Amino acid sequence: MSEAQQALARAEKTIEEGHREIRAILEILCTSTNMAELNDTLGRLCEVLALHFLKEEEPDGFFASLAGCAPERHSEVAALQQEHAQIKEALLRLCKTAAQPGMNHVAVHAVSGTLVKALREHEQREHELARAAAQGMATTAL
């Protein structure tokens, strides 16, 4: 396994730990009927996502590893990184909405559905791109 492949494997392992934590938080967000818990969960999601996105964007993080392994996929990596800003903005809007007086869990669930879907699709694209990069490198090495 090349050094680039090893770096990608390490980076992917790190982000997978974050993805597991994010999925657990999303499960609470999708199922809780308690507004205090929902607001706390949204706050926790803000913290976890901010740290997770920073790790992915570090100079030696997941995106850099992807770019190093698959430079031909630069535009896809850039699009994933751009999604981070969009997801953070959507999450902040959701937090503000959920904190409004009179909000209930039904309304929060309705509003959060788009964000949850976006996060799940984003994670899936990251994994698919990592698999494609690793397979491309393995084929090139042959």
N, C-alpha and C positions, 0 to 999 in steps of 0.2 A: 504494500500500500504506500503510495507516494505521500510526501509531506503535506501536500495540498489536500489529499483525500483524508489524511489523519486530522488535519485542522478542521475540515468540514464535519467529520464525524464527531469531534469534540464539541464543536459549536452547535451541531444539531442535538446532541445529548443535553446540552445546557438549556437550549430553548424548549426541548420537550418537557423538562421539569417545570418550566414556566407555563407551558401549555396545559399541563395537568392541573396546576393551581388555578389557572384561569377557567378551565372547564368546571372545576368544583364551585367556583364563585358564580359562574353563569347558571349552574344548576339551582343554586339558592335564589338567584335573581328571578329565574323562571318559575319557581315553585312557592316561594314564600308568600304568605298572605298577611304578614305583619309589616306595617309601614315603617316602623322603627328599624326592623331588621333589613328591610329593603334599602332604606337610606344608608344604613351602616354598610351593607353589601356593596352599594354603589361607590361609597367612599373607599372601601377596600379595593374594589376593582380599579378605581383611578390610580391608587398607589401601586398596585401590582402591575398594571399595564404600563405605567410610566417607567418603572424599573425594567420590565421585560423588553420594552421597545428600546430603551437605552442599551441593554446588553446586545440586542440584535444589531444595533447601529454602531457599536464600538469599532474602532479601527481594526481590531483583530476578532470581531464578532461574526455572527452568522452571515450577515449580508456580505461582509468583506470576504469571507471564506467562499461563499457562493460565487462572487465575482471572480475570485482567483481560480476557481475550478471550472467555471463556465463563462468566460468573458463574452461569449456570443449571446449570453442571456442578460446582458447588462440592463436592457430596457425593462425586462421583467422584474429584476431585482429593484430597480429604481421605482417601478410602479408599486411594489410591495412597501417600500420605504415611504412613499408618498401616502399610502393608505394609513400609515400610522397617524399622521396629522389629522386625517379625516375621521378616523375612529376616535381619537382623543376629543375632537370637537363635538362629535355626536354624543360621546359619553358625558361631556360637560353639560350639553343641552339637556340630556336625560336627567342628570343630577339636579339641575335647576327646576325642571318640570316636576320631578318626584318630591322636591322640597316645598312645593307650593301648598298653601293651605287647602284642605278639602280633597287632596289627592287620595286615591285608594289603590289597593293592589291591582285591581282589574285594569285601571287606567295605566298604571306603571307597566304592567305586563304587556298591554297593547302597544305602548310606546317603545318598550325595550326590545320588542321582537325583531325589528330591523337591525338594531345594533348587535344583538346576539347572532343573527344570521350572518352579518358582515364579519364578525370575529371568527365564526366557525369557517366561513369560506376563505378568509385570509389565512388561517392556520393551515387549511387544506392545500392552498396554493404554495405556501412555504414548503410543506413536506413534499409536494409533487416536484417542485423545482429542485429541491435537494436530491431527491431520488434521480431525477433526470441528469443532474450535474454529476452525481456519483457514477451513474451508468455510462455517461459519456466519457468520463475519465477512465473507467475500467476498459471500455472499448478502445480508447486511444492507446492505452498502455499495452494492449495486445499487439 
